[in-house]
Amino acid sequence: MKQVIQHFRTGVLSVESVPAPTISDGEILVANRVSLISPGTERATVQVAKKSLIGKALDRPQEVRKVVAALQKDGLLATFHRVLDRLDTPGALGYSSAGVVLAVGKHVQGLSVGDRVACAGQNYASHAEIISVPTHLCVKLPDGIAFEDAAFVTLGAIALQGVRQAKPSLGERIAVIGLGLLGQLTVQLLKACGCVVLASDPDVSRRNLAHELGADVIPSPQDLIEASRAFSRGVGMDAVIITASTASNEPVETAGEISRQKGRVIVVGAVGMTLPREPYYKKELDFRLSMSYGPGRYDKQYEERGHDYPIGYVRWTEQRNMEAVLDLLGQGKVNTSKLVTDRYPIERAEEAYDRLKAGAASPMAVLLFYAGETADGSSRMVCRAIRKAGAVSLGIIGAGQHVRDMLLPQLTAIRNVSIAAICTGSGITAKLIAEKYEAGYCTTDFRAILGDETVNSVLIGTRHDSHADITLEALHAGKHVFVEKPLCITESELERIAEHWERAAAEGLQLWVGFNRRFSSHATKIIEFFNGRRNPLVMIYRVNAGTIAPTHWIQDPSIGGGRIIGEACHFIDFMQAVCGARPISIHAVRIASHTSGISEDQTILSMTFKDGSIGTLVYTAGGDAAIPKERFEAFGDGKAVILDDFTTTEFWEGGTKKRHKTAVRDKGFQEEMRQFTEAVVGAGRSGPTFEEIYAVTRTCLLALSAQKTGAVYDV
């Protein structure tokens, strides 16, 4: 299918063929008919992409700080390649469209194949022939609504939420500052509420358009203060809605000047917000921001997982705002036809974006049109001949940042490995990575890889909740499996894999989990140091993990499983590898509470191992990021080791110290990939045994129960 793509490293915008998306249980597959280019928002995105590397860095100082930290830990070369990889990652443009439903997920209600719908959401309602949209970002079109009008649904919902924040009542006098697309829609919505509207913008043509659409007076910014006094009969405006886009504080300063006592000022556009105290204080003004389409925006539980807000408590969610906009369009109270200045087929989208550069003559609204029935809906796309033929024909299922940073560079350096296919949820990303690593094809459907007889191995790097199912399907398809940790996130999933493993092992298949630290040169030397010991070890592993927002998918028990399941497995496996015995019991305590609402990642886990060794994992998300993340100590037979963040290991024996130091952090990724690929072709030893993988995974699952009960659990 065709899609508009913005390349952020070069600034080039193009229309390219990419694999069509697939859908999850809560999504809808839609063939776009029309999508709307929002001049303000999308012009800003394109302008950032066209900046030099220095300009991009100045725009993102926080990202620059991350790069500096990575340089210190991982070295210049690795950090350089990661930065380029992020800059090379293209992005989708667009967030408002209308089309026809092609397919619905099994949890979607109220929509059927063939329904006409309007869609919203950045990364969802993009400028592409086919899109996948979560159920709460999609609404059915009433009869009589044209696709052209419905394509305005997102911008209409943004404007409507701003109006709702103003709480207008019949006959109130309200000012709109900024008459771009949002401002023009806001004027019409206020008139539909029975308000008297003053509209202002530096562009006289925009003021005249607002007058055509219902604005009662249209002063220039220079005349705005005086005009508002006359317009409000000397008392000031009841409310001011700012839909301008400028870094200047002038709009909020002017809003304070023209407001009445106890008036309302609502900011919808991106403007400077250094408020002048005097007018806002003396008039006791109500200053509010409007959050995009309405309640539910940026809430992953609502947008991605389909959890609605009860209508008795939240009358107007973003989806219900979208429905209200369509109703107003049907009633003729909002007119979009006068807002459209340009129309282009998707093939000429580059010309459409060139129009955004035209300064004062830039368009109000630009529509892109799609062929619909003739769109290529294939989720698989041939990229090029495979770079090399190797004994390990590998399919990559899920290629997030970790896979791209840590695993793919290692794999492509191995002589007997060929990357046969790349699968990601985004067709844009799948194509980019496939071209970069010269894969045979790219796809958005992982089953295309599992059904490919030329692929003998898969690497699974998807979100944690899909690991178990894809692993089982891959083993059933006769593929060797490397799955990033964790293997699974529930005990039932673990038992299903265990039940299937005996048959898979009999077929000679490999199952590896991404416990990379045991493959580090530091781990190898520690294991050698304690080789032949007579007594169990005492081990302490401290992890200064850093905070992850409670809203991050990793923290969601049903998607990421939480950080104990998702990351603590690394450190338990490391202790298992050092002592050479699996964990047999687990006890855990955690802090009583935390202001973030999450306390599971502030914990101490205590384990016993089958050989009598004991290990304690101190896992904290509340420390200072300046402290190195990981520190491991082990003691036994008069010896001791201290490992500092996989850069330095000290070996103590008989009062003397030896040191193993690596130039950068060596967490074992290179050796892990080498050994996995050798195991696939039978040229090397197997990795962690299934018994070890099972024990570590079950230990982490039981740790969550131990945190709650305080009991000791046998693994």
Secondary structure, DSSP 8 states (H G I E B T S, - for coil): -EEEEE-TTT--EEEEE-------TTEEEEEEEEEEE-HHHHHHHHHHHTS-HHHHHHH-HHHHHHHHHHHHHH-HHHHHHHHHHHHH--EE---EEEEEEEEE-TT--S--TT-EEEEE-TTTS-SBSEEEEEGGGEEE--TT--HHHHTTHHHHHHHHHHHHHH---TT-EEEEE--SHHHHHHHHHHHHTT-EEEEE-S-HHHHHHHHHTT-SB---GGGHHHHHHHHTTTS-EEEEEE---BS-SHHHHHHHHHEEEEEEEEE-S-B-----HHHHHHTT-EEEE--TTSTTTT-HHHHTT-----TTT-S--HHHHHHHHHHHHHTTSS--GGGEEEEEEGGGHHHHHHGGGSGGG--SEEEEE--STT----SEEE----S---SEEEEEE---HHIIIIIHHHHHTSTTEEEEEEE-S-HHHHHHHHHHTT-SEEES-HHHHHT-TT--EEEE-S-GGGHHHHHHHHHHTT-EEEE-S-S-SSHHHHHHHHHHHHHHHHTT--EEE--GGGGSHHHHHHHHHTTT-SS--EEEEEEE-----TTSGGG-TTTT--HIIIIIHHHHHHHHHHHTS-EEEEEEEE-S--TTS--TTEEEEEEEETTS-EEEEEEESSS-TTS-SEEEEEEETTEEEEEETTTEEEEEETTEEEEEE-SS---SHHHHHHHHHHHHTTSS---S-HHHHHHHHHHHHHHHHHHHH---EE-
